[in-house]
Amino acid sequence: MSMLKYILPALAVAGQAAAQSSCSAATTTIQNAGDASALAACQTFTGTIAIATGTTDNIALDGIRKIQGSLIADNVTQLTQMSGSSLETITDTFDLNGLTILSTLNFPRLTNVKTIRWEALPALQGLSFTTGVQTASSVSIQNTQLNSLTGINLQVVDTFFIANNPYLNQMALQLGNISTSLTLEANGRNLSAVFPNLQWAFNMTFRNCSTISIPSLASVN
């Protein structure tokens, strides 16, 4: 009995160590839904989570609240749905590229991302970001079928680049300050861009916009 008394705490410590090690890696590659579920015990994951190019499962990163690193899916051509019910923060890059049939992007609690870089998402028409991304340094969204940017609600940004999204015909953002550049080009033919709170911008470029409203603008460098 006394030996068992010592063994049980030792097993508990070993289990905690194993859980901690699985929540930290330079890069963890997700091959399928099971790999994603295995990270559910990690409230914080330290490192990069990358979705493997051959993945065909829907990927749900449930349980993780913070990725201390990047979330990357590059050329995962059979991925249709990607979600994270608890994810609030990505400290580096949310990078999606060449996801040709991705139609659902569901991150209801995501509010903080350093960099959003989405390109070549021809099946993505909308975002399920209930709370909305409120903090980001750089946003680049190109070649999607998004019809609005509902779910991205920034007040301050360094670089904001939105291009070649042919179904994007309305955009209303609460931006107040653009410290580097804003570029809108080759989106929907009837794009209406409304920035009711924008007061200061370093540089702004508008191409192929039907309506632009910036009623509070006071200064452009």
Beta strands, then each sheet from edge to edge (+ up, - down):
strand 1: 24-30
strand 2: 44-51
strand 3: 59-60
strand 4: 66-68
strand 5: 71-74
strand 6: 81-83
strand 7: 89-97
strand 8: 104-106
strand 9: 112-121
strand 10: 138-144
strand 11: 156-163
strand 12: 170-172
strand 13: 177-185
strand 14: 192-194
strand 15: 200-201
strand 16: 204-206
strand 17: 211-213
strand 18: 219-220
sheet 1: 1+ 2+ 4+ 7+ 5+
sheet 2: 1+ 2+ 4+ 7+ 9+ 10+ 11+ 13+ 15+ 18+
sheet 3: 1+ 2+ 4+ 7+ 9+ 10+ 11+ 13+ 16+
sheet 4: 3+ 6+ 8+
sheet 5: 12+ 14+ 17+
end
